[in-house]
């Protein structure tokens, strides 16, 4: 299984993704195609389909969100990996940002740098659609959900004339750094990625706590070092690729919600790599019927501030308790 503390225990739901996009200048209506949910909500939450702005402390429309995200030099779109509606709406956002006159690079967590040449070769072929992209990058062996789930994002990038890039380091490097530390990186790379700059102690403690909790509290915090270093390397790598590929026109990041946190993830690095640039973070959040308070559904920093600027609420993927399988694994 591919390394990621955010995806631990996720049971992949194989769902064919909806690839249609709304016209960019059109304001979506409640019954519009942007709410054509791929995951059928059992008992819908009153939040379903709504967008909460933590900046304005109010609900906003998809059009308002697109305009706000398009103003940012770096726009981060955070997902739950096996949620088809998140990828459909990420595709909508990519098209909507481009529709505001932007041509940002689209950097993916799901492509690592070992796939970069295949990704470039595919795009150089000027494909009409993204059907064959999964095969081109050997997606089926990466451990991510099936390619059709992510295809709406690539379709949006291609149709908008946006270039796509790998953001993640190879999993072998992540594992090696996790075990041996940043000293195994090429000379100067630790400093270039700002990995010589530690997180503040409260942010480090919060990340270590999240690692423990994502492992169902079955590991001690003292054992989190490898995953902590791996997570920091991945955040730093994605940020650096956003900066390098988006030097002229900015960049969009497609990643899990843990990587788009404003307090300690990719934005932490972006603000230090390019202090004068703006960074906006959107999290797509699955909700159930009993969840009705938007402010309570977003992770917070150690001071209690929201870790994202916006939240778009969608149906939630129903899956088995991952702790059941993990407890069996640790019991062996």
N, C-alpha and C positions, 0 to 999 in steps of 0.2 A: 504493500500500500504506500502510495506517495506520501512524503512527509508534509504534514500540516496540522497544527494543533486546532485550527478552526474547523477542519473537516473531520475530526476524530469521531468515529462512531456513526457517521452519517450513512444511512442506507439509501442508496441511489434509487430514485424513482425514474423509470424510463418513460418519458413522456414526449410525444412529438410536439415540437414547439410551433406556436403560431407566428407566422412570419410577416403578416400584414402590418403596415404602419399608417398612422393617421397623417393627413396632410399637415405640413409644418405650421401653416398659418391658422389652422383651424383649432378652435377651443373645444376640447373633448367634452361631450355631454354625458350625463350619468349612464345612459344606455349605449354609449358609443363603443367602438371596437377596442379602445384601450382598456375597457373593462370586460372584455371577452375572456374571462378567466379560464385558464387551462386546468387549474386545480379547483374542483367544485367545493365551495365552502359549505360545510354541513349546516352550521348555524351562523350566518354572517354577523360579524361585528359591525357596529355603527361606524367604525373607522374605515371599513373596507373601501378601498379606492381613493381615500382622502390623502392629502399631502399636508404635513405639518411643518411649518417654518419655525425653527427654534430662534432664528434671528428676529422674527416679527411676533413670535408667540401667538400665531394664528394659522388657520388653514389657508392655503393658496391653491390656485388652479395649476394644471399641468403646463399651460402656456406661460404663466408667471414663473414657474420653476425653471422652465427651459431658458427663459430670458435671463434669470438670475445666474444659472449655472454657466451660460454662455459668456457672461461677463468675467468669469474667473479665468486666470491664466491656466490653472490646473483644476480640472473637474474630476472628482473621484466618485465612482458609482459602485456602491457596496452591495453585495448580494449574499443570499444563501445559495450554495452551489447547486443543490438539487431542486430548486424552485423554478419551474418553467416560466412562471409569470414574471419573476425577477429579470430573466434574460430577455423576455419579450419587451419589457419596459425599459431595460437598458438599451435595447436596440432603438426604441422610440426616442430615448434621450439623445443617443448619438446622432440620429437624424435631425432631431429638433435643435441641437446645438449647432450642427452644420447649417441648418436652415436660418440661423441668425447671422450668417455670413462668415462663420468661423471655419477654419481648416486645420483643426488640431490633429496631432498624432494620436492614435488609439493604442495604448500599451496594455497588454494582457498579463495578468498573473498566470493564466493557464498555459501560456507558451513560455518555455524556458529558452535560454540562449542557445542551447543545443539544437533547437528547431528554427533558429533565425534564418538560416540560408534557405531552408525549404519554404518558409513563410514568404521570404522575399521573392523567390523564384515563382511561387504561385501567383503573387500579385503582379509580377512583371509580365505574366501571360495574359493580363487584361481579361480575367474571367467575367462571364456574364452573371454568375451567381457563386455562392459559397458552398455548393453541394460537395465539391471534391476537396475542399480545404482540409477537412478532417483526415482524409486519406493521405494528402500531401505531407502533413506534419506527423503522420503516424499516431494520430490522436487516440486510437483504440488501445494503445499500450501505455498511456500516461496515468491511468487511474482516475481521470475525471469522468463525470457523467457523459453519456453518449453525445456525440457531436450534434445531432439535431436539436438538442436542448440549447446549445450555445449558438447555433447557426444564425438566429435572428440578429445577433450583434454584428457578426461578420457581414451579413447581407446589408445591414444599415451602413456600415463603413464603406463597403464597396460601392453601393449606390450613391453615396455622398461624396465619393472621390477622396476618402480619407485613408491614409496609409496605416497599416497595423504592424505592431512590433512586439517582440518578446520582452517580458519584464522580469521574469523569475530566473534566478541562477539554477544551474543543473542540480537535480536532487542529490547526486553524488557529492557535489561540493557542499551543499547544505549539511549533509550528514557528517562530512569530514570536519567542517567548521564546528558543528555541534559537539563533536567528540574532542577535538584538539584545540579549538579556539581560533581567533582571528589571525593568529600568527602564521597559519598555513596559507593565507592569501598571498598573492604575488606582492613583491615589494612595492610599497606605496599605496596599495589598494585599500588597506584598512583606513588610512587617512583620507583618501579620495572619497570613500563612502561614508566618512564621518563616524566610522565605528570605533574610532579612538575617543569619541565624545560619548561618555556614558549617559544613560537616562538619569534624570533626577531619582533619588532613592525612592520617593513615593510612587513614581511611575514604574520603576523596576519592580517594586514589591507588588504593585497591582497586576503587572503582566505575569509575574510568577504565580500569583494567586489564581489568575485566570487559567493558567496552564494546569494547576492542580485541580481546579474545579472541572475543567474540560476532560480530565481523567477521572472524574467521579470521586475525587478526593481519595484516590487509591495510592497516590504517590506523595512522598514528603516534598516540601518546597526545596529541600537541599538537593533533590534529584532533578530539578527542572533546568539545570544549567545548559545541557545540550539543546533542548527545545527553545530556551530563551535566546541562545546565540543564533540558532537557526532562524528564528522569527525576526530577529534584528537584521540579519544578513538579507533576508528576503525583502523586508521593508526598505532597506537601504538600496538594494538593487533596483527595485521598482521605481523608487524616487529618482535614482540616477538616470535610468532610461527615459523617464518622463522629461527630465531636464534636458538630456542630450537630444532626444528626438523632437522635443517641443520647444527648442530654443527660439524659433521664429514665430510659430503659431500656437504655442501652448500644447497641452496634451490632456487626454481623457484616460483615466485608469479604470479598467474592468477588474474587479478583485472582490474577495470576500470582505464582509463587513469589518472583520478584525484588522484588515490592512488599511482601511480608510478612516480610522479613528483620528480625530484631530489632535488628541493629546500625546500619543506615543508611537504612532505607526508611520506610514508613508508621509503624511503631512508634516510630522516632526522633522524629517529629513529635508523635505521640500523647502520649508521655511528657512532652514539653515544653508541650503545650497543656493537658493535664490531669494534672499531676504525681501526684495522689493516686489515680488510676484504675489498674486492672490491665489488662495487655495479654498475651494468649496467642496464639501463632502455631503453626499446623499446616501442614505441607507434605505434599501428596500426591506421592509419588515413584515413578516407573516404574522397575522393576528387571528385569534380565535374569538368566539362570541362573547366571552366574559372579559375580554381585554378592551377597555373603553377609554383609558387615559393616555393620550399620545406621549406625554412627557415621561411616563413611567416605562415606556417600551424601548427606550434608547439607552445604551450604556453611558455611564457618566465617568468623568475624570475623578481623581482623588478628592477634588474640591466640590464635587457634586454637579459640575457643569456638563451639559450634553456633549457627547463626543462626536456629534455630527451637526451639520447645519440644517439638514432637512431629512424628513422621514416620509416615505411613500408606503402606505399600508396595503398589503395584498393578502390573499388566502395563505394559510399556513400549511406546509407539508406535514401530514400526519405520519409519523414513523415510530417504530418500536423504540423502547428505552435503550439507548446505546450502552448504558451502564451494565445491563444484564450480560451482554457479550464480553464487556471489558472485565467484569468481575470473574467470569469464567477463565479468561485469559490469564489474569494475575493469580488465579488460584492454582494454576498448573505448576 
